[in-house]
Amino acid sequence: MSLAAPDTAPGRTAPAPVLRAESLSKAYGPITVLSDVTLDIRPGEVHAIIGENGAGKSTLMRLLSGHAEPTGGAMAMAGAPVAFTNAVQAEDAGIVLVHQEILLAPDLTVAQNLFLGRELSRLFAVDDRRMNRRTAEVLAQVGASARPWTIVGDLPLAQRQLVQIARALLDDRKVIILDEPTAMLAHDEVDALLDIVRNLRAQGVAVLYISHRLEEVEALADRVTVLRDGKMIGTWPAADLDQRQMAELMVGRELSMLYPPKREPATAEPALTVEDLTVDHGRITGSFSVRPGEVLGIGGMIGAGRTELIEGLMGLRPSQAGAIRVNGTAVAKPGVGALMAAGVVYLTEDRKGKGLLLNEGLGPNLILQAMDMINPRLRLDRKKEAAVVRSAVEDYDIRVRSLSIEAGQLSGGNQQKLLLAKVMQADPSVVIIDEPTRGIDIGNKSQIYRFIDGLVRAGKACVVISSELPELVGLSDRVLVMRGGRFVAELTGGDITEQNVVYAAASSGKDTEGRKRA
């Protein structure tokens, strides 16, 4: 694809940048991860930065926000040279980064997290009342339902993300950098966040917006900068690019179909049958089954109970079931150990908090869950571990600079592929995946979709929970929709559409013709 990259729309005079990066570069030893990026960040503008995982987006954001120092190039604010050696200096200058990862103290309250290191005081004591009052104002601004006195560790992931955004809005900012801000948000929360960004732009704040959701970029951005393989491809007025053009610039080639072709309807006996599963003392309940060679999608709004139901099945929440059968054999009760022994594995939506050991290498992450299968005597076999790592890196296309890298140093897409490789070490017959591509770029999404397709074509059964409607529709052979802790509709064939999923998930009326109760 060839598109000229004008810096400004024709006939428009660009305002003076509030922050400018000139030939910015970053290397770690002999490895260059970002090279020669020149960027103007203008007041009252939403500037989107897009690219595949590993393209250099996070590195660029860390340089601009003082979390890392460049090895080449320079920066200036309002025309004056600046150099940040830490994030505090950047925040003092009016630049703040809202991380994709949740970087909050889980044992503190929301208000304590917002004011951590900058507590308000009165008469030589911390003024909790004033901090709670200000926290409530900012939480309302971002549409968060959390309360100032709530312990952060008790909040769902989506609310924690809104708390992080609220923290960035406590003080006046010149530049706010949002890294995948909507990855954990429900549709209504996404709309509220986009309105927040628009309000910031109207107030003259410069917003750098990093997102894999190209529909958000198209709807929100004034300009779009594309990074690929650590290099800057160009900057365009957003009005000059549609989503397909953005995606092609990101990957550097014409896009083939994102989703694999649909499979023939599965007819075998169910690989997994769950009857009358109740979770959290009956607040959530449901029955479902999935066949070999089938992708069963579970849709619904965030808060409908999708993840909670599966966590109950895996014994991660208080639960009980009328019956669970795996390949025709009864499983006595919910639980990770019993289900994994029977051939059911689960990929959590929280790969960083619950799925991977971020400070460990690839080997421990891959073999720990299936240690008794890889090393039956439960003794560490370094040669076997190394063989497992090499095989996983090749089979799942995990992009690494070195096989000794820690899991936390991988990009989000490669972490997800590592998590998939990890659970597949157990050679399961049923794979349950919660949010398979959250925070993952379009190239890695396509790969993961094909991994899933390969699993079911090989005769495995797959359950996919997803908040991304195109993903749910594109992958699934059947879709069960949850609302209020219950399954309310089952969609098959041509009835699997985004409109039908939304209607079933959000409507309190009867199911329309062509839908049947789960």
PyMOL commands that set and color helices and strands:
alter all, ss='L'
color gray80, all
select helices_A, chain A and resi 57-64+87-92+110-114+128-141+152-154+157-168+187-202+214-220+238-240+243-251+306-313+336-342+351-355+362-367+371-374+382-395+407-409+412-424+442-457+469-475+493-495+498-506
alter helices_A, ss='H'
color red, helices_A
select strands_A, chain A and resi 19-28+31-41+46-50+72-77+80-82+95-98+121-122+125-126+175-179+206-210+223-228+231-237+272-279+284-290+295-299+319-320+323-326+329-330+344-347+430-434+461-465+478-483+486-492
alter strands_A, ss='S'
color yellow, strands_A
deselect
rebuild
show_as cartoon
